[in-house]
Amino acid sequence: MTDATAETPRRGSGTGSLMVPDARTAKRNAREKRFRLYGLVAVCTGILMLALLLTSILSAGLSAFRQTTIQVEVPLVAERLDPEGNRDPAQMAKVTTFGYAPLLRDALIGTIESAGIETELDPRAIADMVSDESVAQLRAFVLANPGVLGQTIPVEVLASGRIDGFFKGRVTYQTAELDKNISPEQLQLAEALQEAGLLATGFNWRFITAPDASTTRPEAAGLGVAILGSFYMMLVVLALALPIGVAASIYLEEFAPQNKFTDLIEVNISNLAAVPSIVFGILGLAIFINFAGLPQSAPIVGGLVLTLMTLPTIIIATRASLKSVPPSIRSAALGLGASRMQTVFHHVLPLAMPGILTGTIIGLAQALGETAPLLLIGMVAFVREYPGAPWEGGLFDPATALPVQVYNFTQRSDPAFVERASGAIIVLLIFLLIMNLAAIFLRRKFERRW
């Protein structure tokens, strides 16, 4: 009989075998199993909540990537669109959208008659089936191509928001009877146009590239300016937060003496990481706009505010990465005659690079989704014009950002903007997913084991 199988007396339990669990051991094992079950339930609950969230967003927002259009043949009467007859865009620009609207209305009526579709709707009701944005698009096309005057050209015009919502299931005949913006007869005509092959619903590139639209034109609202504004702000954050954050971390971790002053700095950095983001917005409003005089709703101001907010995150992540490098690396480099500077930049920093890049990208992803500080510096403004290139002063042009655009959409009464808001959230989540995948890739690419 070995020691392992020998029966030995146990405290408070009489004589027993080590191979047979007593009551206390069984109770401990039961607690462990319950804890594992609780953990599994918590993980499953989190996954379920995430699945419900994504399902809600996707079900409401995927339709924003589809748009209903109508094919019409529009005769561009030169006498009405270019009274001077010189084909000068500056002279033609005097003809406003009110001069183009009758042409588009008559073209739609002619298209309906050519297709053999009978309707009792008056011309005004037929014209209301087309988005007002289509008239502006037709005018912009003619001004950019004066040579098309006098021709009859095929034009793909946007259907109105209610017609578009009908083919997406958002509008029904029952709701149309109570809606002053649409009627059941218009929906019947839209179905007839679809059967004739003149109306179709396809992928909506304009949702990604077009600027925002007014509250009466939800079908024309896009994210172009918001995407460009967010990109410009991320450029500013990356250009400022990364070098400043890494340099500060290297000094604090490798060169700064350990005293009360550096301890105070470390405590303040940790506190800044926990400060609500709206406080940084108030700080940016006071310093960058009121004191420095920078323009409101500009990517440069948004980038500076987000830089202040991102710096603590990058500094903390960088210092943690530097601490993870074994002290033996530093000792070996110093023992071979390397200076402190050479030790840090030739040995320690390359080994800490995966954690630094990961922390930087996570900080940028966090900044990309911030809304509160941007609202305080005026980026909630309605912006229709695209900002210029960065080297042309585009960082100082008015712009907005993706999270702010989501906020703007949700503040509007038309139900179509709820669809647009969910679609913008999907775009924002895609950007965040790409940035997190990039962080994982860079961490694995530069990771070194010792």
SULBELNOR-V56978 format. One record per residue. N is the residue number from 1. PSI is psi in whole degrees, -180 to 180 (NA if undefined). D_LAST is the distance of its C-alpha to the last C-alpha in whole Angstrom. Layout:
n/psi/d_last
N/PSI/D_LAST
N/PSI/D_LAST
This chain:
n/psi/d_last
1/128/46
2/170/42
3/-32/41
4/-31/39
5/-3/42
6/141/44
7/120/46
8/148/46
9/144/48
10/152/46
11/122/47
12/6/49
13/8/49
14/-157/51
15/133/50
16/176/47
17/145/45
18/-23/41
19/-10/41
20/115/43
21/139/42
22/-172/44
23/-40/45
24/-41/43
25/-43/40
26/-39/42
27/-40/42
28/-42/38
29/-38/37
30/-40/40
31/-39/38
32/-42/35
33/-40/36
34/-40/38
35/-41/35
36/-39/33
37/-42/36
38/-42/36
39/-42/33
40/-41/34
41/-40/37
42/-44/35
43/-46/33
44/-38/36
45/-43/38
46/-43/35
47/-40/35
48/-44/39
49/-40/39
50/-41/37
51/-41/39
52/-41/42
53/-49/41
54/-38/40
55/-42/43
56/-44/45
57/-44/44
58/-41/44
59/-32/47
60/-24/49
61/-19/47
62/-30/47
63/-19/50
64/-20/50
65/8/48
66/145/52
67/141/55
68/130/59
69/159/61
70/134/64
71/122/65
72/156/68
73/114/70
74/118/71
75/122/74
76/93/73
77/115/77
78/-35/77
79/-28/80
80/-32/78
81/-18/75
82/75/76
83/-32/79
84/-27/79
85/16/79
86/0/77
87/30/73
88/118/72
89/-33/69
90/-39/70
91/-39/73
92/-26/72
93/-15/69
94/-21/73
95/114/73
96/-177/71
97/-22/69
98/-25/73
99/-24/74
100/-26/72
101/-45/72
102/-35/75
103/-43/74
104/-38/71
105/-47/73
106/-35/76
107/-40/74
108/-42/72
109/-42/76
110/-38/77
111/-41/74
112/-43/75
113/-39/78
114/-31/77
115/-4/75
116/26/78
117/127/77
118/136/79
119/150/79
120/7/81
121/144/78
122/162/80
123/-35/78
124/-41/76
125/-35/75
126/-42/73
127/-30/72
128/-12/70
129/-11/68
130/141/66
131/142/64
132/-24/65
133/-28/62
134/-35/63
135/-44/66
136/-37/64
137/-40/62
138/-42/65
139/-44/66
140/-38/63
141/-42/63
142/-41/66
143/-32/66
144/-21/63
145/74/65
146/-22/69
147/-13/70
148/-6/69
149/140/73
150/-4/75
151/164/73
152/114/73
153/147/69
154/133/67
155/136/65
156/104/62
157/152/63
158/133/61
159/158/63
160/165/63
161/-36/61
162/-41/63
163/-44/64
164/-42/60
165/-28/59
166/-42/62
167/-7/60
168/2/57
169/5/59
170/-26/59
171/137/63
172/173/65
173/-35/69
174/-44/69
175/-29/67
176/-30/69
177/-23/72
178/1/71
179/124/69
180/-13/71
181/-6/69
182/157/69
183/157/72
184/-33/72
185/-38/74
186/-38/72
187/-39/69
188/-41/72
189/-38/72
190/-40/68
191/-39/68
192/-39/71
193/-36/69
194/-42/66
195/-30/68
196/-3/70
197/15/66
198/-11/66
199/132/64
200/157/60
201/119/57
202/-175/54
203/138/51
204/86/51
205/-29/49
206/-25/51
207/-29/49
208/-32/46
209/-25/48
210/157/51
211/-179/51
212/160/52
213/169/56
214/171/59
215/-17/59
216/0/62
217/61/60
218/-29/57
219/-16/57
220/-3/56
221/136/53
222/-178/50
223/12/46
224/-51/46
225/-38/47
226/-42/44
227/-43/42
228/-40/42
229/-41/42
230/-39/39
231/-43/37
232/-42/39
233/-38/38
234/-33/34
235/-44/34
236/-44/35
237/-44/33
238/-40/30
239/-27/31
240/-47/32
241/-39/29
242/-56/26
243/-39/27
244/-44/28
245/-44/26
246/-43/23
247/-44/25
248/-39/26
249/-42/23
250/-43/21
251/-47/24
252/-34/24
253/-33/21
254/-28/20
255/-29/24
256/139/27
257/152/28
258/102/28
259/-175/32
260/-33/34
261/-47/34
262/-34/30
263/-39/31
264/-40/33
265/-44/32
266/-40/29
267/-41/31
268/-37/33
269/-43/30
270/-38/30
271/-39/33
272/-32/34
273/-22/31
274/0/34
275/136/37
276/144/39
277/-28/39
278/-26/42
279/-39/42
280/-33/40
281/-41/43
282/-41/46
283/-44/44
284/-38/44
285/-40/47
286/-41/48
287/-55/46
288/-29/46
289/-56/49
290/-39/52
291/-54/50
292/-19/49
293/20/51
294/153/49
295/147/50
296/159/50
297/33/48
298/142/46
299/-29/43
300/-40/42
301/-45/43
302/-41/41
303/-39/38
304/-41/38
305/-44/39
306/-27/36
307/-46/34
308/-37/35
309/-30/34
310/-25/31
311/-48/29
312/-39/29
313/-45/26
314/-41/24
315/-45/24
316/-44/23
317/-40/20
318/-42/19
319/-39/19
320/-37/17
321/-39/14
322/-38/14
323/-27/14
324/-15/11
325/127/9
326/142/9
327/-23/12
328/-30/11
329/-46/10
330/-44/13
331/-41/15
332/-43/13
333/-44/15
334/-35/18
335/-27/18
336/3/19
337/5/21
338/148/20
339/172/22
340/-41/21
341/-46/22
342/-39/20
343/-43/17
344/-50/17
345/-23/18
346/-22/16
347/-54/12
348/-50/12
349/-45/15
350/-37/13
351/-28/10
352/-4/12
353/-41/14
354/-46/14
355/-36/15
356/-47/18
357/-40/19
358/-47/19
359/-37/21
360/-46/24
361/-39/25
362/-39/25
363/-41/27
364/-41/29
365/-39/30
366/-42/31
367/-33/33
368/-31/35
369/6/36
370/140/38
371/-46/42
372/-49/43
373/-29/42
374/-30/44
375/-36/47
376/-24/48
377/13/47
378/11/50
379/8/47
380/-1/50
381/152/52
382/116/54
383/125/53
384/-26/54
385/139/53
386/140/50
387/152/48
388/179/48
389/153/45
390/-39/43
391/-7/44
392/15/48
393/18/47
394/-23/46
395/-17/44
396/1/47
397/153/49
398/141/50
399/175/47
400/-174/46
401/162/43
402/-51/42
403/-34/42
404/-36/45
405/-38/47
406/-44/46
407/-43/48
408/-44/51
409/-40/51
410/-15/51
411/-4/54
412/150/56
413/-28/59
414/132/59
415/-24/57
416/-27/56
417/-24/54
418/-41/52
419/-44/51
420/-40/50
421/-43/48
422/-37/46
423/-39/45
424/-35/44
425/-39/42
426/-44/40
427/-43/40
428/-42/38
429/-35/36
430/-44/35
431/-43/34
432/-39/31
433/-42/30
434/-42/29
435/-39/28
436/-36/25
437/-37/25
438/-38/24
439/-42/21
440/-42/20
441/-46/20
442/-37/18
443/-42/15
444/-31/14
445/-40/15
446/2/13
447/136/10
448/136/7
449/144/4
450/NA/0
